[in-house]
């Protein structure tokens, strides 16, 4: 069988006269015609059955002739299934159609039959064709070779605005050639010319009067193919069209959700997050959007879960398709007031979205808000959608969407999409709120741990800057301090704790307190850093032992002590940048101070260096954020630092501003703290010192010299107290110490009395018993002096005491 015969066998009607078994039975039940197909189905040749009764041929005792099962009336005849006997003896089930043939003697029968399988396949094929043409959403039309519609189903007629079919077969009433749309005509011509055409996707503006689901029109997929007979001759063209607008809208919505996931929440800045939500909603879904948040959200406060019937709303962001924002009646940052029964208030009360498909002058809730009513009428706003901004059970605000340029009202699909986008944004807003709250708490903690104001000291004039980093990086552990020491000296400290957030700020506070405590012991800078290093190691061990405790990784620090009498600066640093010194007559210097390891490593010593400074020099201590900002090379940072310090004679506040302007970008990635100090010197006439012999008789001489010196300073009122202090300290040194003994008086804002010896034994304050002859000296000194203490030196120790001088100059 050839290909064409095979096609004919499968594509023809199994009941067709040329393909079915045909049998003619006369009025007497005799077979008068027997086709070849009947022979093929039942095995009887025509010569064996013609003239014989039909029942005698087709029935037997084991296979009696069956009546039509499932018979149904078709026109003047019947159709159904029948079981007959094959010549070989087995049963054969056939599909039969029979109609009566009337003659003068009575009625005979003309029957056509086919295999049941072929009949059922044909019925299925016909059902598929009818469903495709009449029930499916595919528009189908048939054009002849003259490009005239010959048949159009209802779907295509609705798509193209053609007359609707009125027949039972769904065909249109022969539309004329002028009614063929240009796109259909073009594709059909391509098919007739080339035999095939590539499917085309087309944006179509709906005809007037048809409903519009999408303001951008309809998206339609068109395709055409030739219609040929069994001989291959082209009879016409079949054109199909499918509306894919809904699929395209679904794809656009999915793309918008994906875009929102990428664009919303790119930072932890709350203002930027709500602006990103507005940029996603306009113009894709709305012509205008307003985002109002509760004041507690913007202030990063804790919020109660559930709907919020009352609260102060504040405009956080709004966006329009028009740059001049004619819709906005509330400025960003201003309170957003809505009528009591407005969709916004109802949305916040119930926690559910509100969709008003129609807005107009008669909208009942607008009667209490004439300003908003006038604005909506002026713009022609026709639809309104309000969605609560909720995350983790907390309502943070409300999002309002308006349409007027887009003619379609918000529908259920729009509502679901907006809810999805707002829900995603709400989580980002809540994350930003929580981060801002933690950032503010860390900043408040750090600020409270830093000195609120630096003390005014005779040894130095100081200025500082502390610049917290942006909200994303979090508060760091940068700190600074100025600590008055004995002997008119002063300690300058700058440190940096590794990490950010509350734990870094808390660790910074602990280290600052430790440095202040150790500084009171008058330890040299290298010894002080060694003790702080031990503290950081101990804190790290405690953190490792407690699973929920944050690990203190380490810190850096620079500690410098300046003596205004000797004009020397003693510096040690632990993994910290070296100080910068701006001399009056020389270039800015970055002295080579031994670096030392960062605090927290342990096992390595620290070293200090001593630098002599002229009065008026400027010393700058800073954290690494100052010289490493903006991803630049550190050497560039040092060069800019030297440039900013190049004029040490300028006011310190002006120098600080110059350092910020030159060295720091608009948004530094790390905290920055720096401290600058201009050195002062005590003139020789403010310091008096004497050598004291190790003889009890020398106590009186030392007392007399101190009294004379006070008289030359005009401090006669302090002479009595000073005599007692000098007497007790010198007596104590002569009695308990050895080697050279010296007495020094320093006239600063306080009167400082110092007695030095070569002994390393420190005196202790005790309360003497009534029977003791001595032991009351230091107790008496402690009562008379404002402060007193012991300072160890390389050659021994110094016991000092300070007396207040009202209004005493430096």
ABEGO torsion letter per residue (X at the ends): XBAAAAAAAAABBAABAAABBBBBBBAAGBBABBBAAAAAAAGBBAAAABGBBAAAAABBAABBBBBBBGBBBBEABBBEBBBBBBAAGBBBBBBBBBBBBBBAAEBBBBBBBBBAAAAAAAAAAAAAAAAAAAABABBBBBBBAAGBBABBBAAAAAAAGBBBBABAAGBBBGBBAAABBAAAAAAAAAAAAAGBBBBBBBBBBBBBGBBBABAAEBBBBBBBBBBBBAAGBBAEBBBBBBBAAAAAAAAAAAAAAAAAAAABGABABAAAAAAAAAAAAOAAABABBBBBBBAAAAAGBBBBBEBBABEBBBBABBBBABAAGAABABBBGBBBBBBAABAAAAAAAAGBBBBBABBBAABAAAAABAAAAAAAAAAGBABBBBBBBBBGGBBAEBBBBBBAABABBBBAAAAAAAAAAAAAAAAAAAAAAAAAAAAAAAAAAAAAABBABBBBBAABBBBBBBBBBBAAAEBBABBBBBBBBBGGBBBBBBBBBBEBEAAAAAAAAAAAAAAAAAAAAGBBAAAAAAAAAAAAAAAAAAAAABAABBBBAEBBBBBBBBBAAAGBBBBBBBGBBBBBBBBAABBBBBBBBBAEBBBGAEGBBBBBBBBBBBBGBBBBBBBAAAAABGGBBAAAAAAAAAAAAABAABBAAAAAAAAAAAABBABBABBBBBBBBBBBBBBAAABBBBBBBBBAAAAAAAAAAAAAAAAAAGAAAAAAAAAAAAAAAAAAAAAABBEBBBBBBBBBABBBBBBBBABABBBBBBBBBAABABGAAAAAAAAABABBEBBBBAAEBBBBBBBBBBGBBX
